[in-house]
Amino acid sequence: MAFSYQILDQGAVHFVTFTVHQWVDVFTRDIYREKITESLRYCQIHKGLEVFSWVLMTNHCHLILRAKEENLSDIIRDFKKFTAKSLFSLIKENPLESRREWLSKMLSIENRIWFWEEGYHGEEIYSREFFAQKSNYIHLNPVRAGFVEKEEEYLWSSAADFYGIRKGKLELEVFG
C-alpha cells in the first residue's frame, strides 16, 4: 500500500522516510550504504538538494530535505529510481553477497525491480521546534535499534555533524 502523501510546497523543508520493499535489511554492507550517500551527494551537487538531517538504517532512511532549485518530488522520484536500479545491480554482481539469490527474489516482482516501497512518508517542517523534534527522532533511531549507545557514534547519520564531533558523509544545511 502506497503512502498518499504529496508535497504541496515543493520548496519547503520536509521530513521524509524511504523504506526498502518488505522491510528487507539491505543496508548491512558498506558498499550499499555508500551507494545511498553517493547518490544523495550527487543530488546535492547537481540537483540542488539540501540535506539538513539524515540517518540510514538497515532497511529505511529518514531525511530532512529541501529542493533549492528543482521540484522536490522529482528529485525524490529520480533518486529512488536510480538507487533501486544501481543497488539491485550491486547486489546481483557482488561476489561476497551471501544473500544474493534471496535479496533478488525479495526485491523484485515479475522480473521488475521493486527495491523501495511505493511512495514515501513525508511531513512539512513548519517550525524550529518541529525540526528539532524530527532531527532528534532521526538521530536516536540507531540508539533505539541497539546499534550504538550514543547517537553521535553512528557513522551513517548526521548526528556527529550536529554535535561538532566529526564531519559526516553529506554536506548539511543549517535550518532556519
C-alpha positions as CSV (number, residue, x, y, z in Angstrom):
1,M,0.0,0.0,0.0
2,A,1.5,3.3,-1.0
3,F,1.6,6.4,1.2
4,S,-0.8,9.0,-0.1
5,Y,1.5,11.9,1.0
6,Q,2.0,14.6,-1.6
7,I,4.4,17.5,-1.3
8,L,2.3,20.6,-1.7
9,D,5.1,23.2,-1.3
10,Q,8.0,21.9,-3.4
11,G,10.4,24.5,-2.0
12,A,9.6,23.8,1.7
13,V,11.7,21.7,4.1
14,H,10.3,18.2,4.5
15,F,10.9,15.2,6.7
16,V,10.8,12.1,4.5
17,T,11.2,8.3,5.0
18,F,12.1,5.8,2.3
19,T,11.6,2.2,3.2
20,V,13.1,-0.9,1.4
21,H,10.4,-3.2,0.0
22,Q,9.2,-5.7,2.6
23,W,11.5,-4.0,5.1
24,V,14.4,-6.1,3.8
25,D,17.7,-5.4,5.6
26,V,19.8,-4.4,2.6
27,F,21.9,-1.7,4.2
28,T,24.1,-4.0,6.3
29,R,27.1,-3.7,4.0
30,D,29.1,-0.6,3.4
31,I,29.0,-1.0,-0.4
32,Y,25.2,-0.5,-0.4
33,R,25.3,2.3,2.3
34,E,28.0,4.1,0.2
35,K,25.8,4.0,-2.9
36,I,23.0,5.8,-1.0
37,T,25.3,8.5,0.4
38,E,27.0,8.9,-3.0
39,S,23.6,9.3,-4.7
40,L,22.5,11.9,-2.2
41,R,25.8,13.8,-2.7
42,Y,25.1,13.7,-6.5
43,C,21.6,15.2,-5.8
44,Q,23.1,17.9,-3.6
45,I,25.7,18.9,-6.2
46,H,23.7,18.5,-9.5
47,K,20.0,18.9,-8.4
48,G,20.2,21.5,-5.6
49,L,19.1,19.1,-2.9
50,E,19.7,20.5,0.6
51,V,20.1,17.9,3.4
52,F,19.5,19.2,7.0
53,S,19.5,15.9,8.9
54,W,19.6,12.2,7.9
55,V,20.1,8.6,9.0
56,L,20.5,5.4,7.1
57,M,19.2,2.3,8.9
58,T,19.3,-1.3,7.7
59,N,16.0,-1.1,5.8
60,H,15.0,2.5,5.7
61,C,16.3,6.1,5.8
62,H,14.9,9.3,7.3
63,L,15.9,12.7,5.9
64,I,15.1,16.3,6.3
65,L,15.4,17.8,2.8
66,R,14.6,20.8,0.6
67,A,14.9,21.4,-3.1
68,K,16.7,24.6,-3.7
69,E,16.0,24.8,-7.5
70,E,14.0,21.9,-8.6
71,N,10.8,20.1,-7.7
72,L,11.4,18.0,-4.5
73,S,9.0,15.3,-5.7
74,D,11.0,15.0,-8.9
75,I,14.3,14.7,-7.1
76,I,12.9,12.0,-4.8
77,R,11.4,10.1,-7.7
78,D,14.8,10.2,-9.6
79,F,16.8,9.3,-6.5
80,K,14.6,6.3,-5.7
81,K,14.6,5.1,-9.3
82,F,18.4,5.4,-9.7
83,T,19.2,3.9,-6.4
84,A,16.8,1.0,-6.9
85,K,18.5,0.0,-10.2
86,S,22.0,0.6,-9.0
87,L,21.6,-1.2,-5.7
88,F,19.8,-4.1,-7.3
89,S,22.7,-4.4,-9.7
90,L,25.3,-4.2,-6.9
91,I,23.6,-7.0,-5.1
92,K,23.4,-9.2,-8.1
93,E,27.1,-8.5,-9.0
94,N,28.6,-8.7,-5.5
95,P,30.6,-11.9,-5.2
96,L,30.7,-11.5,-1.4
97,E,26.9,-11.3,-1.1
98,S,25.7,-14.5,0.5
99,R,22.1,-13.4,0.3
100,R,22.2,-12.6,-3.4
101,E,19.5,-15.0,-4.6
102,W,17.2,-14.3,-1.7
103,L,17.6,-10.5,-2.0
104,S,17.0,-10.7,-5.7
105,K,13.7,-12.5,-5.1
106,M,12.6,-10.2,-2.3
107,L,13.4,-7.0,-4.2
108,S,11.7,-7.9,-7.5
109,I,8.3,-9.0,-8.7
110,E,7.5,-10.4,-12.2
111,N,11.0,-9.6,-13.4
112,R,10.7,-6.0,-12.3
113,I,12.8,-4.4,-9.6
114,W,10.9,-3.4,-6.6
115,F,13.5,-2.0,-4.3
116,W,11.7,0.7,-2.4
117,E,8.2,0.7,-1.1
118,E,5.9,2.9,-3.1
119,G,5.7,6.5,-2.1
120,Y,7.3,7.9,1.0
121,H,6.2,9.2,4.3
122,G,6.6,12.9,4.4
123,E,5.8,15.9,6.6
124,E,6.5,19.6,6.0
125,I,8.8,21.1,8.7
126,Y,6.9,24.2,9.8
127,S,8.9,25.4,12.8
128,R,12.3,25.2,14.6
129,E,10.6,23.1,17.3
130,F,9.3,20.6,14.8
131,F,12.7,20.5,13.1
132,A,14.4,19.7,16.4
133,Q,11.8,17.0,17.2
134,K,12.3,15.3,13.8
135,S,16.1,15.6,13.9
136,N,16.1,14.1,17.4
137,Y,13.9,11.3,16.1
138,I,16.3,10.7,13.2
139,H,19.4,10.7,15.3
140,L,18.0,8.4,18.0
141,N,17.0,5.7,15.5
142,P,20.3,3.8,15.8
143,V,20.2,4.1,19.6
144,R,16.6,2.7,19.7
145,A,17.7,-0.1,17.4
146,G,20.5,-1.0,19.8
147,F,23.3,-0.3,17.2
148,V,25.0,2.3,19.4
149,E,24.8,3.8,22.9
150,K,25.1,7.4,21.8
151,E,23.6,8.8,18.5
152,E,26.9,10.5,17.6
153,E,28.7,7.1,17.4
154,Y,26.6,6.0,14.4
155,L,28.5,6.6,11.2
156,W,25.5,6.6,8.9
157,S,23.8,9.7,10.1
158,S,24.3,13.4,10.6
159,A,24.4,13.2,14.4
160,A,28.2,13.7,14.8
161,D,28.0,16.7,12.5
162,F,25.2,18.2,14.7
163,Y,27.4,17.8,17.8
164,G,30.6,19.0,16.0
165,I,32.4,15.7,16.7
166,R,33.4,14.9,13.1
167,K,32.5,15.7,9.5
168,G,29.8,13.4,8.2
169,K,29.3,11.8,4.8
170,L,27.0,14.5,3.5
171,E,27.1,18.3,3.4
172,L,24.5,19.7,5.8
173,E,22.5,22.8,5.6
174,V,21.5,24.8,8.7
175,F,17.8,25.0,9.3
176,G,16.3,28.5,9.9
